C-alpha cells in the first residue's frame, strides 16, 4: 500500500522480504547504533571529499588548496530548518578551537585540525575520503594537500566499488533464493493439499461403493 511509485512491485516485494529477515534486522540495528555513537558526522552526502577539495580550491582567489580546518567546516555545514540526529554544539566548538589555535612558542608547527581532533587512527586519514592512507599522500610528489586523485587511490575506490557491488549481488541472490524457496514450499503445500483431497475423494468413493443400494438411495433423497 505504501510502495513508492518509483520502485517496481517485484523489487519492493523483495525488499519487504529482506527487511523481515531477522538477521538483516539485527545487522541494521547494529549499524544504526554505531552511527548514533559517532560525533561530528559530515553532511556532505554522496559528494566525495576529493570533489569538495577541488571545488574549494577553484573558489579560492589564489587557487590554493583548503586547510583541513576549512574542509572540516565545509563538510559539517548544516541546512537551517532541517532536523539532524545529533547536535551541532560539539562540532561548532571544535571548529572554533581550530580557528583560534596558536601553537606554543618554540614548538613544532602542527595542524590545528590534528591538535583538536587528536591523533589519526593507524591506516586511516580523515577528511580525504574513504580508502585514503598516509602512504598514498606521501607518494604524491611531496604535496601536502593533494586535490587530484592518484592512481593508487583510484584503484582503492574501484576495489571498494567492486566489494560493494559483490555484496549487493550476494544480497540480491539471497533474496531471490529465499523467494524461490518460499515459492517451492508453497507449491509443495498445494501439491500436498491436492494429494490429500484426491485421497479423500477416492476413500469416499470406495466407501460409497460398498454401501447397500437402499442406504445410497436414502442419502440421495436427503
N, C-alpha and C positions, 0 to 999 in steps of 0.2 A: 504493500500500500504506500510506503514512504520511499520507494525506489527513486533515486534521481533519474531524470529523463535521459541524461547523457550516458547512463550505464545500461547496456543491454540486459534483458531479463535473465539469460543464461549466466552471464558473468556475475550478476548480482546474486543469483541463487548460489553460485559457488562461493561468493564472499560470505553469505549467511552461513553456509556450512562450515566455512573456515572459522568464522567468529564464534560459532557454537562449539568448536573443539576446545576441550578443557586445557590441553597442553598449550595451545596457541594463546588462550586467555591468560594463563599463568605467565607466559613469556612476555605478553604485552603489559601486564600489570607490573612485572619486574622492571621492564624498560621505562615505564611511567614513573616508578619510584626513583630510578636512577636520574631521570631528567629533573624530577622535582627537587632532588637533593643538590643539583648543580646551581651555582650562583653566577651572576654576571653573564648570562647566556646571550649570544649575539642575536640581533634582529634583522640580519641581512637576508634571511630567507635562502632561496636556492642560488643566489648570486655568489660566485666564488670570491675568495679573498684576493686572488690574483687580479681579477677584473676590477674589484674595488680599488686596489692599489693603483692600477693603470688609470682609472678614472680620476683619482685624486691627483696623480702626477700631471695629467693633462690639464686639470683645473688650476694647477699651481702656476703663477706667473713665470717662475724660473724653471718650470718643468722638473722640479726636484721631487724625489721620492718622499712619501709621507713618513713621519716617525711612527713608532709603534703606539705612542700615546694617541696620535691623531687617528690611526687605524682603529684602535680600541674604541675611541669615542664615536667614530663614524659607524662602526658595526654594532653599536649598542644604542643607537638613536631610536627613540620611541615616538609613535604617532599619537598625537593628542586625541583623547576620547576613546582610544582603543584599550580593551581590558587585557592585562597580562597576568601570568600565573605568579610571578614574583614581583617584589617592589623594586624601585629604581634607586632607593636610598644608598645601598652599599656600592652600586656602580657609580653613582654620582660622586660619592666620597672618594673613591679610588681615582676617578678622573681628575678631581681637584688636587689630590696628593701628587699625581704625576705631573700636572702643570706647574705646581708650586715647589717641586722637589729641587733642592740645592745640595749638591754633594759637599761633604765636609772638606775643609781646606787641606790640601796635600793628599787627598785620597785619589785613587784611580777613578777615572771617569767611567761611570756606569750608566746604563739606560734607565731612565725613571720608571719605565714600564716593568722592567725586571725587578727593580727595587721594591715597588709597591706590590706586585703580584707574586713575588718570591721566585725561587729557583724553578727553572723549567724541569719537567719530568724527562727522564732519560729516553732518548729516541723520539721525543715529541717537541715540536716547535709551535708555539701559539701565534695566532694572527697571520699565518702563512697558508692556511688551508690544510685539508686532510692529506696525510701521507708525506708532508714535507719534513725533513730531518735537518739537523745541523750540518751533517756531512754534505747534503745537497747544496746548502747555502755556501759552504766553504769552497766548493768546486766551481763556483760561478765567477771565475776571473777576478776574485778578490772583491767583488761588490758586496757591500754590507746590507743593502736593502734592495734585493732583486725584484724586478717587476715583470720580467719576461719568464715564461715557463721553460725551465731547462728540459733537456731530453730525458734525464732520469726521472724528473717529476712527472713528465707526460706519461712515461712508462708506468709510474706508480698509479696515476689516475686511470690509465687503461686497465691495469690489474684490478683496481678497486671496482671498476665498472663490470669487468668480467666476473668478479666474485659475486657482486650484487645480481648480475644477470643470471648466474648459475643458481643463486638462492631463489630468485623469482621463478625460474623454470622448475626447480625442485618443488617449490610451493604449489605451482600450478599442477605439476604431475601428481602431487599428493592429493590435491583437491579432486582431480579427475579420477584418481584411483578410488578415493572414498565414494565418489559419485557412482562409479561403475560397480563398486562393491554393494552399495545400497540398492542399486538397480538390480543386481543379480539376486540379492536377498529378497527383494520384492517379487521378482519373477519366480523364485523358488517357492515363496509363500503362495502365490497364485496357483502354481502347479500343484502344490500340496493340497490346496483347497479343492482344486478341480478333481484330484485323485480321490479325496475323501468323499466328495459329492458323488462321483461315479460309483465308488464302492457302496455308498449308502443307497443309491438308486438300484444297484444290482442286488443288494441284500433285500430291499423292499420287493423287487420283482420276484426274487426267489421265494420269499415268504408268501406273497400273493398267489404264486403258482401252486403252493402246497395247501392253500386253504380250500375247504369244500365249496362247491358251487353255491350252496344256499347262503353261506356266510358272505361270499363275494357279492351275491345279489342284494343282500341286506345292506352291505357297505355302499353299493351303488345307489340304492334307494335313499339312503341317508344323505 
